[in-house]
């Protein structure tokens, strides 16, 4: 009661009357006491969690250039997380077979974890593994690409449909409404995030820029050699391709394929401001890059798990990352 009296600025006798629900106390005074109690509970809770260590697991199927950028972001953000300290275990691969993902997630379930951040194909098997982790008391959040909402506690990353729509808006205006073919590159159709980008992109082209046609290449998995081959085949069958929207990466391979076929690129829109794309953008080989702050993502992911373990206020909710556009003059 002394702490509540000090926090509220009221006398000990007044606090005693409020807490014991005695008559003769104004409603505003009761509200001051209630606010003081709430603030003290928050302070005591934070003090109780201080020094507690959370271990999370980051499981990602992604090209190394992307996973390196994400790892750097987490390593920069984790030391500043409060009230607990957060450490991460990384399970990263450019290609994960379904059995590889199953082995990793099964081992995590057996060993235990305070949370799993998952970037994996949106398949029935992935959903089943996420359900098993949840049943074992391990919360799952998805990163950049989502799975069914009932399989995870939160999604971290940009709104992919809006990102694709933004790419189409900019590209359509840059091409000036003239007829052109757009090469649309996915790493794999099994990643829900990329298919959402494609949906947003196609929707805007259909409604606003009907003179632009789309040729899709997929299943290069962000790997240079496979993507190069897919793009060369697309160029050989479609002479109208003069622009690129790369929702799935391996942009150096796409540029190499166009050069190999001696085909110009009028507009090249890409995703993610990793080291490779920074270099290509600075060289003027990419027109613009749609990106979001990896460090904001890392911070949000850690907060999602802190909130799940009741270490953050109950009103916390993960918000989509802000979509940004980078030009050669930004880097």
C-alpha positions as CSV (number, residue, x, y, z in Angstrom):
1,X,0.0,0.0,0.0
2,X,2.9,2.3,0.6
3,X,4.1,1.8,-2.9
4,X,0.6,2.5,-4.3
5,X,0.3,5.6,-2.2
6,X,3.7,6.9,-3.5
7,X,2.9,6.0,-7.1
8,X,-0.6,7.7,-7.0
9,X,0.4,10.7,-4.8
10,X,-2.4,9.9,-2.3
11,X,-2.3,9.3,1.4
12,X,-1.9,5.8,2.8
13,X,-5.3,6.2,4.5
14,X,-7.0,7.0,1.1
15,X,-5.3,4.1,-0.6
16,X,-6.5,1.8,2.2
17,X,-10.1,2.9,1.8
18,X,-9.9,2.4,-2.0
19,X,-8.3,-1.1,-1.8
20,X,-10.7,-2.2,0.9
21,X,-13.7,-0.8,-1.0
22,X,-14.9,1.5,1.8
23,X,-17.4,4.2,1.0
24,X,-16.7,7.9,0.8
25,X,-14.1,7.9,-2.0
26,X,-14.6,9.8,-5.2
27,X,-14.5,8.0,-8.6
28,X,-11.5,10.0,-9.8
29,X,-9.5,8.9,-6.7
30,X,-10.4,5.3,-7.3
31,X,-9.2,5.7,-10.9
32,X,-5.9,7.1,-9.7
33,X,-5.3,4.2,-7.4
34,X,-6.2,1.7,-10.1
35,X,-3.8,3.3,-12.5
36,X,-1.0,3.3,-9.9
37,X,-1.6,-0.5,-9.2
38,X,-1.5,-1.2,-13.0
39,X,1.7,0.7,-13.4
40,X,3.3,-1.0,-10.4
41,X,2.3,-4.5,-11.7
42,X,3.9,-3.7,-15.0
43,X,7.1,-2.5,-13.3
44,X,7.2,-5.6,-11.0
45,X,6.6,-7.9,-14.0
46,X,9.5,-6.4,-15.9
47,X,11.8,-6.6,-12.9
48,X,10.9,-10.3,-12.5
49,X,11.7,-11.1,-16.1
50,X,15.0,-9.2,-16.1
51,X,17.9,-11.6,-16.7
52,X,15.7,-14.4,-18.0
53,X,17.0,-15.9,-21.2
54,X,14.9,-16.8,-24.1
55,X,16.2,-19.2,-26.8
56,X,14.4,-19.0,-30.1
57,X,15.0,-21.0,-33.3
58,X,15.1,-19.4,-36.7
59,X,14.4,-21.9,-39.5
60,X,14.7,-20.5,-43.0
61,X,14.9,-21.9,-46.6
62,X,16.3,-18.9,-48.4
63,X,19.4,-18.0,-50.6
64,X,22.4,-17.3,-48.5
65,X,22.5,-13.6,-49.4
66,X,19.0,-13.2,-47.8
67,X,19.6,-15.4,-44.7
68,X,23.0,-13.6,-44.1
69,X,21.2,-10.2,-44.0
70,X,18.5,-11.6,-41.7
71,X,21.0,-13.1,-39.4
72,X,23.0,-9.8,-39.2
73,X,19.7,-8.0,-38.3
74,X,19.0,-10.4,-35.5
75,X,22.5,-10.2,-34.1
76,X,22.2,-6.4,-34.1
77,X,18.8,-6.3,-32.4
78,X,18.9,-9.1,-29.8
79,X,21.3,-7.4,-27.4
80,X,18.8,-4.5,-26.9
81,X,15.7,-6.6,-26.2
82,X,14.1,-6.0,-22.9
83,X,13.1,-7.2,-20.3
84,X,14.6,-10.6,-21.0
85,X,17.7,-11.5,-23.0
86,X,17.1,-13.3,-26.3
87,X,19.4,-15.7,-28.1
88,X,18.9,-17.4,-31.4
89,X,19.8,-20.8,-32.9
90,X,19.9,-20.7,-36.7
91,X,18.8,-23.5,-39.1
92,X,19.5,-22.0,-42.6
93,X,19.6,-23.7,-46.0
94,X,19.2,-22.5,-49.6
95,X,17.2,-25.7,-50.4
96,X,15.4,-27.8,-47.8
97,X,13.7,-31.0,-48.8
98,X,10.6,-31.8,-46.9
99,X,12.5,-34.5,-44.9
100,X,15.1,-31.9,-43.9
101,X,12.5,-29.5,-42.6
102,X,10.8,-32.3,-40.7
103,X,14.1,-33.4,-39.0
104,X,14.9,-29.9,-37.9
105,X,11.4,-29.1,-36.5
106,X,11.2,-32.6,-34.8
107,X,14.6,-32.0,-33.1
108,X,13.4,-28.6,-31.9
109,X,10.2,-30.1,-30.5
110,X,12.2,-32.7,-28.5
111,X,14.9,-30.2,-27.3
112,X,12.5,-27.4,-26.5
113,X,12.4,-23.7,-27.6
114,X,10.8,-20.5,-26.6
115,X,9.7,-19.9,-30.1
116,X,10.3,-20.8,-33.8
117,X,10.5,-18.2,-36.5
118,X,9.7,-20.1,-39.8
119,X,10.3,-19.2,-43.4
120,X,9.3,-22.3,-45.3
121,X,7.0,-23.4,-48.2
122,X,3.3,-23.2,-47.4
123,X,2.5,-26.9,-47.6
124,X,0.3,-29.3,-45.7
125,X,3.4,-30.9,-44.1
126,X,4.7,-27.5,-42.9
127,X,1.3,-26.8,-41.3
128,X,1.3,-30.2,-39.6
129,X,4.8,-29.6,-38.1
130,X,3.7,-26.1,-36.9
131,X,0.7,-27.7,-35.2
132,X,2.9,-30.3,-33.5
133,X,5.2,-27.5,-32.2
134,X,2.3,-25.6,-30.9
135,X,0.9,-28.7,-29.2
136,X,4.4,-29.1,-27.5
137,X,4.1,-25.6,-26.1
138,X,6.4,-24.0,-28.6
139,X,4.9,-20.9,-30.4
140,X,5.5,-20.5,-34.1
141,X,5.7,-17.3,-36.1
142,X,6.2,-17.0,-39.8
143,X,8.6,-14.7,-41.6
144,X,8.2,-13.1,-45.0
145,X,6.1,-15.9,-46.3
146,X,3.0,-17.2,-44.4
147,X,1.2,-20.4,-43.6
148,X,-2.4,-21.0,-42.5
149,X,-3.2,-18.5,-39.7
150,X,-4.3,-21.2,-37.3
151,X,-0.8,-22.8,-37.4
152,X,1.1,-19.8,-36.0
153,X,0.7,-16.9,-33.5
154,X,1.9,-14.1,-35.8
155,X,3.3,-13.2,-39.3
156,X,6.4,-11.0,-39.4
157,X,7.3,-9.1,-42.6
158,X,5.7,-6.8,-45.2
159,X,2.3,-7.1,-46.8
160,X,3.3,-9.0,-49.9
161,X,0.2,-8.3,-51.9
162,X,0.7,-4.5,-51.4
163,X,4.4,-4.9,-52.3
164,X,3.5,-6.6,-55.6
165,X,0.9,-3.9,-56.3
166,X,3.4,-1.2,-55.7
167,X,5.9,-2.8,-58.1
168,X,3.2,-2.9,-60.8
169,X,2.2,0.7,-60.2
170,X,5.7,2.0,-60.5
171,X,6.7,-0.2,-63.5
172,X,3.5,0.6,-65.4
173,X,4.2,4.3,-65.2
174,X,7.8,3.9,-66.0
175,X,7.0,1.9,-69.2
176,X,4.6,4.7,-70.2
177,X,1.6,2.5,-71.1
178,X,3.3,1.1,-74.2
179,X,3.0,-2.6,-75.0
180,X,5.7,-4.7,-73.3
181,X,6.3,-8.1,-71.9
182,X,7.3,-8.5,-68.2
183,X,9.3,-11.4,-67.0
184,X,7.9,-12.3,-63.6
185,X,10.4,-14.4,-61.5
186,X,9.5,-16.5,-58.5
187,X,11.9,-18.7,-56.5
188,X,9.1,-21.2,-56.0
189,X,5.3,-21.2,-56.2
190,X,5.2,-23.0,-52.9
191,X,6.1,-19.8,-51.0
192,X,2.8,-18.1,-50.1
193,X,4.6,-14.7,-49.8
194,X,5.8,-14.8,-53.4
195,X,2.4,-15.9,-54.8
196,X,0.8,-13.0,-52.9
197,X,3.3,-10.6,-54.5
198,X,2.3,-12.0,-57.9
199,X,-1.4,-11.6,-57.2
200,X,-1.0,-8.0,-56.3
201,X,1.2,-7.3,-59.3
202,X,-1.1,-9.0,-61.8
203,X,-4.2,-7.3,-60.3
204,X,-2.8,-3.8,-60.9
205,X,-1.5,-4.6,-64.4
206,X,-4.9,-6.0,-65.4
207,X,-6.8,-3.0,-64.1
208,X,-4.4,-0.2,-64.9
209,X,-1.9,-1.3,-67.5
210,X,-3.5,-3.8,-69.8
211,X,-0.8,-3.3,-72.5
212,X,1.7,-5.1,-70.3
213,X,1.7,-8.9,-70.5
214,X,3.4,-11.3,-68.1
215,X,5.6,-14.4,-68.6
216,X,6.2,-16.3,-65.4
217,X,9.3,-18.3,-64.5
218,X,9.5,-20.3,-61.3
219,X,11.2,-23.0,-59.3
220,X,14.7,-21.5,-59.6
221,X,14.8,-21.4,-55.8
222,X,16.9,-18.3,-55.9
223,X,19.8,-20.3,-57.2
224,X,21.9,-18.8,-59.9
225,X,22.3,-21.6,-62.4
226,X,18.7,-22.9,-62.2
227,X,17.2,-19.3,-62.5
228,X,19.5,-18.5,-65.4
229,X,18.3,-21.5,-67.4
230,X,14.6,-20.8,-66.7
231,X,15.0,-17.2,-67.9
232,X,16.9,-18.1,-71.0
233,X,14.1,-20.5,-72.0
234,X,11.5,-17.8,-71.3
235,X,13.4,-15.3,-73.5
236,X,13.7,-17.7,-76.3
237,X,9.9,-18.3,-76.5
238,X,8.8,-14.7,-75.8
239,X,10.5,-11.9,-77.8
240,X,8.4,-9.2,-76.2
241,X,10.1,-9.4,-72.7
242,X,11.7,-6.1,-71.9
243,X,11.0,-5.6,-68.2
244,X,11.5,-7.8,-65.1
245,X,9.7,-8.1,-61.8
246,X,11.7,-10.4,-59.6
247,X,9.7,-11.5,-56.6
248,X,12.0,-14.4,-55.9
249,X,15.7,-13.2,-56.2
250,X,18.7,-14.5,-58.1
251,X,18.8,-11.2,-59.9
252,X,22.4,-11.5,-61.1
253,X,21.3,-14.7,-62.9
254,X,18.4,-12.8,-64.6
255,X,20.7,-10.0,-65.8
256,X,23.2,-12.6,-67.1
257,X,20.5,-14.4,-69.0
258,X,19.3,-11.2,-70.7
259,X,22.9,-10.3,-71.6
260,X,23.4,-13.8,-72.9
261,X,20.4,-13.4,-75.2
262,X,21.4,-9.8,-76.1
263,X,18.1,-8.5,-74.8
264,X,17.8,-5.0,-73.2
265,X,15.9,-4.4,-69.9
266,X,13.9,-1.2,-69.7
267,X,12.8,-1.6,-66.1
268,X,14.0,-4.1,-63.5
269,X,12.1,-4.2,-60.1
270,X,13.5,-6.5,-57.4
271,X,13.0,-7.3,-53.8
272,X,15.2,-7.0,-50.6
273,X,18.1,-4.7,-50.0
274,X,20.7,-7.4,-49.3
275,X,24.3,-7.0,-50.2
276,X,23.9,-8.4,-53.7
277,X,21.0,-6.1,-54.6
278,X,22.7,-3.1,-53.1
279,X,25.6,-3.7,-55.4
280,X,23.4,-4.2,-58.5
281,X,21.3,-1.1,-57.6
282,X,24.4,1.0,-57.1
283,X,25.7,-0.1,-60.5
284,X,22.4,1.0,-62.1
285,X,21.5,-2.5,-63.2
286,X,18.3,-2.6,-61.1
287,X,15.8,0.2,-61.5
288,X,14.3,0.0,-58.0
289,X,14.2,-2.4,-55.1
290,X,11.2,-2.9,-52.8
291,X,12.4,-3.6,-49.3
292,X,11.6,-3.5,-45.6
293,X,13.8,-3.0,-42.6
294,X,15.3,-6.4,-41.6
295,X,16.1,-5.0,-38.1
296,X,12.5,-4.0,-37.6
297,X,11.5,-7.5,-38.5
298,X,14.0,-9.0,-36.0
299,X,12.8,-6.7,-33.3
300,X,9.2,-7.5,-34.0
301,X,9.9,-11.3,-34.1
302,X,11.6,-11.1,-30.7
303,X,8.7,-9.1,-29.3
304,X,6.2,-11.6,-30.6
305,X,7.8,-14.3,-28.5
306,X,8.3,-12.1,-25.5
307,X,4.6,-11.2,-25.7
308,X,3.6,-14.9,-26.0
309,X,5.5,-15.5,-22.7
310,X,3.8,-12.6,-21.1
311,X,6.8,-10.4,-20.9
312,X,5.2,-7.5,-22.8
313,X,2.0,-5.6,-22.3
314,X,-1.2,-7.4,-23.3
315,X,-2.0,-4.7,-26.0
316,X,1.1,-5.5,-28.1
317,X,0.3,-6.6,-31.6
318,X,2.7,-7.3,-34.5
319,X,2.2,-4.8,-37.4
320,X,3.4,-5.4,-41.0
321,X,6.8,-4.0,-41.9
322,X,6.7,-0.7,-43.7
323,X,7.3,-1.1,-47.4
324,X,10.1,1.1,-48.8
325,X,11.4,1.8,-52.3
326,X,15.2,2.1,-52.9
327,X,16.7,3.7,-56.1
328,X,20.3,3.8,-57.2
329,X,20.6,7.1,-55.4
330,X,19.6,5.6,-52.0
331,X,22.6,3.2,-51.6
